[in-house]
């Protein structure tokens, strides 16, 4: 399709969305003419139907390397239109020795390390979305993000609501985000029960998968002790009920 044919048409916007999906799935280079067409039509993308946007992200997130499509959206200046909260994470220095990536790159690393599950992929994409809003430097000059898990769950609810997701799905994603910082050293039997009640037995394994992926998005060496301890505690608690 010629560049001129992209311009000023909802049908052509649909074509562009299909091209983005194809390029994301196949991990192909983006055509320069397509980038220009997106720039020319950027106002139309601001009014994109929520179901088309929902479909676009679903196809990208369920691809083999979802980071490719998400980074592609950022490079063609669409991410800030579709999910402006996520755009704020791009280039955000975490100022923390445990993190060798900025917030956005960390998110993409986590995303690629999650199994192929839409609930889990959305949780990975949005799990640190509130880090820029909660960032401060402690007395040692180290970056801190206290409460980013709880605030992140709130932000995720708004984003997924805008996209037209059902409440059950939103609740599952938000619960994974809110609990992804769970630590075994402050958790007893009541804490495990509360964690399982929050996430749901059907999603508890997804929490551990998210936590493992989160660790893989940080500086090596990886330490999975925290995840393994909580996972074993949860399994024992669940089996004791049977």
C-alpha positions as CSV (number, residue, x, y, z in Angstrom):
1,X,0.0,0.0,0.0
2,X,1.3,3.4,-1.0
3,X,2.1,6.0,1.7
4,X,-0.6,8.3,0.4
5,X,-3.3,5.6,0.9
6,X,-2.7,5.6,4.7
7,X,-3.9,9.1,5.2
8,X,-7.1,10.4,6.8
9,X,-9.2,7.2,6.9
10,X,-10.5,5.0,9.7
11,X,-10.1,2.1,7.4
12,X,-6.5,2.9,6.9
13,X,-6.1,3.2,10.7
14,X,-7.3,-0.3,10.9
15,X,-4.7,-1.3,8.3
16,X,-2.0,0.3,10.4
17,X,-3.1,-1.6,13.5
18,X,-3.1,-4.9,11.6
19,X,0.4,-4.0,10.3
20,X,1.6,-3.3,13.9
21,X,0.2,-6.6,15.0
22,X,1.9,-8.5,12.1
23,X,5.2,-6.8,12.6
24,X,5.1,-7.5,16.4
25,X,4.3,-11.1,16.0
26,X,6.9,-11.7,13.2
27,X,9.5,-9.3,14.9
28,X,10.1,-7.5,11.7
29,X,11.6,-4.0,11.1
30,X,9.1,-1.1,10.9
31,X,8.7,0.5,7.5
32,X,9.6,4.2,7.4
33,X,6.5,5.0,5.3
34,X,4.4,3.4,8.0
35,X,6.1,5.5,10.7
36,X,5.4,8.6,8.8
37,X,1.8,7.6,8.2
38,X,1.3,7.0,12.0
39,X,2.7,10.5,12.7
40,X,0.4,12.1,10.2
41,X,-2.6,10.3,11.6
42,X,-1.7,10.6,15.3
43,X,-4.8,12.6,16.1
44,X,-7.0,9.7,14.9
45,X,-5.2,7.3,17.2
46,X,-6.2,9.4,20.2
47,X,-9.8,8.5,19.5
48,X,-9.3,4.8,18.8
49,X,-12.1,2.5,19.8
50,X,-11.4,0.8,23.1
51,X,-12.1,-2.7,21.6
52,X,-9.6,-2.2,18.8
53,X,-7.1,-1.1,21.4
54,X,-7.9,-4.0,23.6
55,X,-7.4,-6.4,20.6
56,X,-4.1,-4.7,19.7
57,X,-2.6,-5.2,23.1
58,X,-4.0,-8.7,23.4
59,X,-2.3,-9.8,20.2
60,X,1.0,-8.1,21.2
61,X,1.0,-9.5,24.7
62,X,0.2,-13.0,23.6
63,X,3.0,-13.1,21.0
64,X,6.2,-15.0,21.7
65,X,8.2,-11.9,22.4
66,X,5.7,-9.3,23.7
67,X,8.5,-6.8,24.4
68,X,9.0,-6.3,20.7
69,X,5.5,-5.0,20.1
70,X,5.4,-2.9,23.2
71,X,8.8,-1.3,22.4
72,X,7.6,-0.8,18.8
73,X,4.6,1.2,20.1
74,X,6.9,3.4,22.1
75,X,9.3,4.0,19.1
76,X,6.5,5.1,16.9
77,X,5.1,7.4,19.6
78,X,1.8,5.5,20.1
79,X,2.5,4.1,23.6
80,X,2.0,7.5,25.2
81,X,-1.3,7.8,23.4
82,X,-2.6,4.4,24.3
83,X,-1.2,4.0,27.8
84,X,0.3,7.3,28.9
85,X,0.9,5.9,32.4
86,X,3.3,3.4,30.9
87,X,5.1,6.1,28.8
88,X,6.2,7.7,32.0
89,X,8.3,4.6,32.8
90,X,10.5,5.0,29.6
91,X,14.0,6.1,30.6
92,X,13.1,6.4,34.3
93,X,16.4,5.7,36.1
94,X,15.7,3.5,39.2
95,X,18.9,4.7,41.0
96,X,19.1,1.4,42.7
97,X,22.1,-1.1,42.7
98,X,19.7,-4.1,42.3
99,X,18.3,-2.6,39.0
100,X,20.6,-2.3,36.0
101,X,17.7,-1.3,33.7
102,X,15.4,1.7,33.7
103,X,11.8,1.1,34.7
104,X,10.5,0.5,31.2
105,X,13.3,-1.8,30.1
106,X,12.9,-3.7,33.4
107,X,9.2,-4.1,32.6
108,X,9.9,-5.5,29.2
109,X,12.4,-8.0,30.6
110,X,9.8,-9.2,33.1
111,X,7.2,-9.4,30.4
112,X,9.4,-11.6,28.2
113,X,10.0,-14.0,31.1
114,X,6.4,-14.7,31.8
115,X,4.5,-17.7,30.5
116,X,1.9,-17.3,27.7
117,X,-1.1,-16.2,29.8
118,X,-3.0,-12.9,29.2
119,X,-3.7,-12.2,32.9
120,X,0.0,-12.8,33.8
121,X,1.2,-10.8,30.8
122,X,-1.0,-7.8,31.7
123,X,0.2,-8.0,35.3
124,X,3.9,-8.0,34.1
125,X,3.3,-5.1,31.8
126,X,1.7,-3.0,34.6
127,X,3.4,-4.3,37.7
128,X,5.8,-1.4,38.1
129,X,3.8,1.3,36.4
130,X,3.5,3.3,39.6
131,X,7.3,3.5,40.2
132,X,7.7,7.0,38.7
133,X,4.9,8.3,40.9
134,X,6.3,6.7,44.1
135,X,10.0,7.4,43.6
136,X,12.2,9.1,46.2
137,X,15.8,9.0,47.2
138,X,16.7,7.7,50.7
139,X,19.4,9.2,52.8
140,X,22.0,7.1,51.0
141,X,20.9,8.3,47.6
142,X,19.2,5.0,46.7
143,X,16.0,5.0,44.8
144,X,12.9,3.8,46.7
145,X,9.4,3.0,45.5
146,X,7.4,2.4,48.7
147,X,3.8,1.6,47.9
148,X,4.2,1.2,44.2
149,X,2.6,-2.2,44.3
150,X,-0.6,-0.9,45.8
151,X,-0.7,2.3,43.7
152,X,0.2,0.2,40.7
153,X,-2.8,-2.0,41.2
154,X,-5.0,1.1,41.3
155,X,-3.6,2.4,38.1
156,X,-3.9,-1.0,36.4
157,X,-7.6,-1.0,37.3
158,X,-8.1,2.3,35.5
159,X,-6.2,1.2,32.4
160,X,-7.9,-2.1,32.1
161,X,-11.3,-0.5,32.7
162,X,-10.6,2.0,29.9
163,X,-10.0,-1.0,27.6
164,X,-13.3,-2.6,28.5
165,X,-12.1,-5.6,30.4
166,X,-14.6,-7.4,32.7
167,X,-14.3,-6.9,36.5
168,X,-13.2,-10.5,37.2
169,X,-10.2,-10.1,34.8
170,X,-9.3,-6.6,36.2
171,X,-9.5,-8.0,39.8
172,X,-7.1,-10.8,39.0
173,X,-4.5,-8.6,37.3
174,X,-4.7,-6.0,40.1
175,X,-4.3,-8.6,42.8
176,X,-1.1,-10.0,41.1
177,X,0.3,-6.5,40.9
178,X,-0.7,-5.6,44.5
179,X,1.0,-8.7,45.9
180,X,4.1,-9.0,43.7
181,X,6.3,-7.6,46.4
182,X,5.2,-10.2,49.1
183,X,8.1,-11.3,51.4
184,X,8.3,-14.4,53.4
185,X,10.2,-12.8,56.3
186,X,7.1,-10.9,57.3
187,X,4.6,-13.6,56.5
188,X,3.1,-16.1,58.9
189,X,0.2,-18.5,58.5
190,X,-2.3,-15.7,58.6
191,X,-0.3,-13.8,56.1
192,X,-0.3,-16.8,53.7
193,X,-4.0,-17.2,54.1
194,X,-4.5,-13.5,53.4
195,X,-2.3,-13.7,50.3
196,X,-4.2,-16.7,48.9
197,X,-7.5,-15.0,49.6
198,X,-6.3,-11.9,47.8
199,X,-4.9,-13.6,44.7
200,X,-7.2,-16.6,44.6
201,X,-6.1,-20.2,44.6
202,X,-6.6,-20.3,40.8
203,X,-4.0,-17.5,40.4
204,X,-1.5,-18.1,43.1
205,X,0.9,-20.0,40.8
206,X,0.7,-16.9,38.5
207,X,1.9,-14.8,41.3
208,X,5.0,-16.9,41.8
209,X,5.6,-16.9,38.0
210,X,5.4,-13.1,38.0
211,X,7.8,-12.9,41.0
212,X,10.3,-15.2,39.2
213,X,10.1,-13.1,36.1
214,X,10.5,-9.9,38.1
215,X,13.7,-11.3,39.6
216,X,15.0,-12.1,36.1
217,X,14.5,-8.5,35.1
218,X,17.1,-7.4,37.6
219,X,20.8,-7.6,38.0
220,X,22.4,-11.1,38.3
221,X,22.9,-13.3,40.3
222,X,19.2,-14.2,40.7
223,X,18.0,-15.2,44.1
224,X,14.6,-17.1,44.1
225,X,14.7,-17.9,47.8
226,X,11.8,-15.6,48.6
227,X,9.6,-17.0,45.9
228,X,10.4,-20.6,46.8
229,X,9.7,-20.1,50.5
230,X,6.3,-18.4,50.0
231,X,5.4,-20.9,47.3
232,X,6.1,-23.9,49.6
233,X,4.1,-22.2,52.4
234,X,1.2,-21.6,50.1
235,X,1.2,-25.2,48.8
236,X,1.3,-26.5,52.4
237,X,-1.6,-24.3,53.4
238,X,-3.7,-25.3,50.4
239,X,-3.0,-29.0,50.8
240,X,-3.9,-28.8,54.5
241,X,-7.4,-27.7,53.5
242,X,-8.0,-30.7,51.3
